[in-house]
Amino acid sequence: MVDKYRHTRAERSALERDLKRIIDSKDEREFMKFLRELGIKDENPRFSRLVKAFREGKIDEAFEKRP
C-alpha cells in the first residue's frame, strides 16, 4: 500500500502563503495552475467545485467542506 505524502510545516506554510496571494490577486488561471500543481486534475469533481467557489468568492467555504 502506498503511503500518502504529508507536507512539512514549512511546505504547508508556503502553500498557504501562495494560496492567499492567489486569492488576493483574484487570478483564476493562477488558481487553476495551483490546483494542478497539487495534483488535482481538471477531470476531478473537486477541481470544478473549487474553481466555481473561487469565481463566486466563496473559496474559504469550499476548502472547509471536504466530502
N, C-alpha and C positions, 0 to 999 in steps of 0.2 A: 504494500500500500504506500502511496506517495504522501509524504508529509507536506502540509501546507506551509508556504513560506511566510514567516512572520517578520514584519518590518521592525527595525530597531527604533528606539525612541527618537534618535536623530533623523532617521528616514521619515518617520511619521510627522515630525515637526516640519520637515522640508516639504512633504506632500501637502500638509495643511496650509503652509505659507503660500505655496504655489496655487492651491485651490482658492484661497482668499484673494490673491492677486487677480486671478482669472474672473472670479465673481464680481469683484470691484470694477474690473475693466468692461464687463458685460460683453465679452468677445465669445460668441457662440462657437466659432471654428476652433479657437484655442481650447475651449472646454471639451469639445468632441475629441480633439487630439489628446488631451489629458486623460480622458476615459480610455481611449485606445491604448495609451501607454501603460495604463493599469491592467490591461488585458481584457477589458470589456469590449466585445466586438459589436459592430453595427447590427448584427442579426439578433443579438441578445435583447430580450424584452426590457431588461433594466436600462440598457442604453437609451432606448426611445423614451422611457419613463423619466429618466434623469434629464435628457435634453428638453423634453416638454416642460418639466418643472423649472429648468433654467430659463427658458423663454418666458414663463409666467412669473418669474421672480420668486418662486417658492422652493428654491433648491435646498434650503436648510431642512424643510419638512420632508423632502424626498429622501435625504440621507438618513433621517431618523427612522423612516419606515423601512423595515427590512423583511420582505415577505419570505 
